[in-house]
Amino acid sequence: LTHLPPATHTRAHLPALAETSAEVTVACGDWNMCQQPIWDEGEQFRWLEEEMRARGLADPFSAPHVVTFPSENAAYDHVFTDAAVVESRTLREAEEASDHLGVLVRLRLPPQRT
């Protein structure tokens, strides 16, 4: 899996995702941009989504109705992956520990090579 430290999701770092030797790539976290028209009309998120899509990564939390940050009715938390998503949902239980809802993603991973 590829891990990017916080605040490094810039254009310069995105090519590294495509060059990873891992069989599955997951880039997840609080991206501080959302598909809802709150800070802009969703342009920043659309740019991020297009860049990730060009690398074969999709986000199950990108639909306009998805909310992971209830106080602003927005989704700042995203999970971009090239793996098959079996299940994705928000977790209300996380509200006790954070101002964000938790996100759960179950992936179908390819068999390991021996």
ROLO-875123 format. One line per 10 residues: their letters; for each residue x, y, z of N, C-alpha, C. Coordinates in nm, 3 decimals, padded with zeros to 5 digits. Layout:
# residues N
a) X/Y/Z/X/Y/Z/X/Y/Z  ...
***
This chain:
# residues 114
lthlppatht) 00.084/-00.118/00.000/00.000/00.000/00.000/00.087/00.123/00.000  00.043/00.227/-00.064/00.117/00.352/-00.070/00.062/00.445/00.036  00.148/00.511/00.112/00.104/00.604/00.215/00.162/00.742/00.185  00.079/00.843/00.185/00.124/00.981/00.170/00.104/01.050/00.303  00.207/01.118/00.357/00.190/01.189/00.483/00.085/01.299/00.469  00.029/01.345/00.582/-00.073/01.452/00.577/-00.021/01.574/00.502  -00.112/01.642/00.437/-00.086/01.769/00.367/00.013/01.754/00.251  00.024/01.636/00.191/00.115/01.621/00.077/00.041/01.583/-00.050  -00.090/01.597/-00.051/-00.165/01.560/-00.171/-00.164/01.676/-00.270  -00.047/01.695/-00.329/-00.029/01.799/-00.429/-00.001/01.735/-00.563
rahlpalaet) -00.006/01.814/-00.666/00.019/01.764/-00.802/00.155/01.693/-00.809  00.255/01.741/-00.740/00.389/01.681/-00.746/00.393/01.541/-00.686  00.306/01.512/-00.591/00.308/01.382/-00.525/00.221/01.278/-00.594  00.124/01.319/-00.672/00.032/01.223/-00.732/00.099/01.123/-00.827  00.200/01.160/-00.907/00.260/01.059/-00.995/00.317/00.940/-00.919  00.360/00.958/-00.795/00.415/00.848/-00.717/00.312/00.737/-00.698  00.184/00.771/-00.696/00.081/00.669/-00.680/00.081/00.571/-00.797  00.101/00.620/-00.916/00.099/00.534/-01.034/00.225/00.449/-01.043  00.334/00.491/-00.980/00.460/00.420/-00.990/00.480/00.317/-00.881  00.385/00.302/-00.792/00.400/00.208/-00.683/00.406/00.065/-00.736
saevtvacgd) 00.482/-00.019/-00.670/00.491/-00.158/-00.712/00.389/-00.245/-00.641  00.310/-00.187/-00.551/00.208/-00.263/-00.480/00.099/-00.309/-00.575  00.039/-00.422/-00.544/-00.070/-00.471/-00.627/-00.197/-00.392/-00.604  -00.212/-00.332/-00.488/-00.329/-00.251/-00.454/-00.280/-00.118/-00.401  -00.342/-00.010/-00.448/-00.308/00.123/-00.401/-00.429/00.180/-00.328  -00.404/00.237/-00.210/-00.508/00.304/-00.132/-00.450/00.437/-00.086  -00.518/00.546/-00.118/-00.480/00.680/-00.071/-00.602/00.733/00.003  -00.591/00.745/00.135/-00.710/00.781/00.211/-00.676/00.884/00.319  -00.780/00.955/00.360/-00.762/01.050/00.469/-00.859/01.166/00.459  -00.832/01.265/00.543/-00.907/01.390/00.544/-00.836/01.481/00.444
wnmcqqpiwd) -00.894/01.495/00.325/-00.831/01.568/00.215/-00.860/01.718/00.221  -00.948/01.760/00.311/-00.985/01.902/00.323/-01.036/01.961/00.192  -01.102/01.880/00.115/-01.175/01.927/-00.004/-01.292/01.833/-00.021  -01.401/01.888/-00.073/-01.522/01.808/-00.082/-01.592/01.830/-00.215  -01.680/01.737/-00.248/-01.755/01.747/-00.371/-01.873/01.842/-00.358  -01.911/01.876/-00.237/-02.021/01.969/-00.216/-01.973/02.113/-00.240  -02.061/02.200/-00.288/-02.021/02.340/-00.316/-02.017/02.424/-00.189  -01.914/02.403/-00.107/-01.901/02.477/00.019/-01.793/02.584/00.007  -01.670/02.544/-00.021/-01.558/02.639/-00.032/-01.547/02.693/-00.174  -01.586/02.611/-00.268/-01.586/02.648/-00.410/-01.704/02.573/-00.470
egeqfrwlee) -01.710/02.558/-00.594/-01.820/02.482/-00.655/-01.780/02.336/-00.676  -01.688/02.288/-00.594/-01.641/02.151/-00.606/-01.524/02.135/-00.700  -01.466/02.248/-00.747/-01.356/02.241/-00.845/-01.233/02.169/-00.791  -01.194/02.198/-00.666/-01.075/02.135/-00.611/-01.092/01.984/-00.604  -01.209/01.941/-00.557/-01.232/01.798/-00.548/-01.238/01.735/-00.687  -01.302/01.801/-00.781/-01.308/01.746/-00.917/-01.167/01.730/-00.975  -01.078/01.828/-00.948/-00.940/01.816/-00.994/-00.874/01.692/-00.931  -00.890/01.677/-00.799/-00.831/01.561/-00.730/-00.888/01.431/-00.785  -01.018/01.426/-00.802/-01.083/01.305/-00.852/-01.034/01.271/-00.993  -01.020/01.370/-01.080/-00.969/01.346/-01.215/-00.826/01.296/-01.214
emrargladp) -00.742/01.355/-01.129/-00.603/01.311/-01.117/-00.595/01.167/-01.068  -00.677/01.133/-00.970/-00.678/00.997/-00.917/-00.735/00.899/-01.020  -00.841/00.938/-01.088/-00.901/00.852/-01.191/-00.800/00.823/-01.302  -00.718/00.921/-01.339/-00.616/00.901/-01.441/-00.514/00.796/-01.398  -00.505/00.771/-01.268/-00.414/00.672/-01.213/-00.486/00.543/-01.176  -00.612/00.532/-01.218/-00.687/00.410/-01.194/-00.749/00.399/-01.056  -00.760/00.511/-00.985/-00.812/00.509/-00.848/-00.950/00.574/-00.843  -01.041/00.514/-00.768/-01.176/00.567/-00.752/-01.208/00.580/-00.604  -01.303/00.668/-00.572/-01.342/00.697/-00.434/-01.488/00.663/-00.412  -01.520/00.567/-00.324/-01.660/00.535/-00.298/-01.735/00.643/-00.220
fsaphvvtfp) -01.664/00.745/-00.172/-01.727/00.851/-00.093/-01.739/00.982/-00.171  -01.743/00.975/-00.304/-01.744/01.097/-00.385/-01.883/01.142/-00.431  -01.986/01.067/-00.401/-02.121/01.106/-00.443/-02.164/01.232/-00.368  -02.242/01.319/-00.432/-02.281/01.446/-00.369/-02.359/01.431/-00.238  -02.429/01.320/-00.220/-02.509/01.301/-00.099/-02.428/01.247/00.020  -02.304/01.204/-00.002/-02.223/01.147/00.105/-02.172/01.257/00.196  -02.187/01.237/00.328/-02.141/01.333/00.428/-02.054/01.259/00.529  -01.933/01.310/00.551/-01.844/01.255/00.654/-01.812/01.359/00.762  -01.856/01.482/00.741/-01.832/01.592/00.836/-01.967/01.660/00.858  -02.048/01.606/00.952/-02.187/01.649/00.967/-02.208/01.798/00.997
senaaydhvf) -02.119/01.861/01.071/-02.143/02.000/01.108/-02.143/02.094/00.988  -02.080/02.053/00.877/-02.080/02.135/00.755/-02.152/02.066/00.640  -02.211/01.950/00.668/-02.282/01.874/00.565/-02.192/01.850/00.443  -02.070/01.806/00.470/-01.968/01.790/00.366/-01.898/01.655/00.380  -01.823/01.619/00.279/-01.741/01.497/00.281/-01.597/01.536/00.254  -01.517/01.544/00.360/-01.374/01.574/00.346/-01.290/01.447/00.346  -01.349/01.338/00.389/-01.277/01.211/00.403/-01.303/01.125/00.281  -01.194/01.082/00.218/-01.206/01.007/00.093/-01.107/00.892/00.093  -01.144/00.786/00.022/-01.060/00.667/00.009/-01.050/00.635/-00.140  -00.937/00.667/-00.198/-00.914/00.639/-00.340/-00.840/00.505/-00.349
tdaavvesrt) -00.891/00.416/-00.430/-00.829/00.284/-00.443/-00.850/00.226/-00.581  -00.762/00.134/-00.617/-00.780/00.061/-00.742/-00.831/-00.080/-00.714  -00.857/-00.112/-00.590/-00.911/-00.243/-00.553/-01.062/-00.244/-00.570  -01.119/-00.362/-00.580/-01.265/-00.377/-00.588/-01.324/-00.346/-00.451  -01.418/-00.252/-00.446/-01.482/-00.214/-00.320/-01.602/-00.305/-00.299  -01.601/-00.377/-00.188/-01.710/-00.468/-00.153/-01.816/-00.394/-00.073  -01.773/-00.303/00.015/-01.865/-00.227/00.099/-01.800/-00.094/00.135  -01.881/00.011/00.140/-01.832/00.140/00.191/-01.947/00.209/00.262  -01.919/00.264/00.379/-02.021/00.335/00.454/-01.956/00.421/00.561  -02.033/00.518/00.609/-01.986/00.600/00.720/-02.028/00.534/00.850
lreaeeasdh) -01.955/00.565/00.955/-01.979/00.506/01.087/-02.019/00.616/01.186  -02.143/00.620/01.224/-02.191/00.719/01.320/-02.124/00.703/01.455  -02.080/00.582/01.490/-02.019/00.557/01.621/-01.896/00.646/01.643  -01.831/00.688/01.537/-01.708/00.768/01.549/-01.736/00.910/01.598  -01.862/00.955/01.596/-01.894/01.091/01.639/-01.852/01.117/01.783  -01.841/01.012/01.864/-01.800/01.030/02.002/-01.651/01.064/02.013  -01.572/01.032/01.912/-01.428/01.051/01.918/-01.376/01.160/01.825  -01.458/01.207/01.732/-01.411/01.301/01.632/-01.527/01.384/01.580  -01.495/01.497/01.517/-01.600/01.575/01.451/-01.629/01.521/01.311  -01.554/01.420/01.268/-01.579/01.350/01.142/-01.646/01.216/01.172
lgvlvrlrlp) -01.726/01.169/01.078/-01.775/01.033/01.087/-01.662/00.940/01.044  -01.660/00.822/01.098/-01.563/00.724/01.051/-01.605/00.676/00.913  -01.510/00.625/00.838/-01.542/00.565/00.708/-01.492/00.421/00.711  -01.574/00.333/00.658/-01.540/00.192/00.649/-01.540/00.153/00.503  -01.432/00.088/00.461/-01.422/00.038/00.324/-01.370/-00.105/00.332  -01.444/-00.196/00.276/-01.399/-00.335/00.264/-01.359/-00.356/00.119  -01.238/-00.408/00.101/-01.184/-00.426/-00.034/-01.167/-00.575/-00.065  -01.184/-00.608/-00.190/-01.151/-00.743/-00.237/-01.008/-00.735/-00.291  -00.916/-00.796/-00.221/-00.776/-00.789/-00.260/-00.742/-00.907/-00.350  -00.649/-00.886/-00.441/-00.607/-00.997/-00.528/-00.532/-01.101/-00.446
pqrt) -00.533/-01.227/-00.490/-00.459/-01.330/-00.416/-00.310/-01.297/-00.413  -00.245/-01.333/-00.303/-00.103/-01.308/-00.292/-00.024/-01.406/-00.377  00.081/-01.355/-00.435/00.171/-01.443/-00.513/00.266/-01.510/-00.416  00.298/-01.633/-00.444/00.395/-01.705/-00.359/00.522/-01.734/-00.433
***
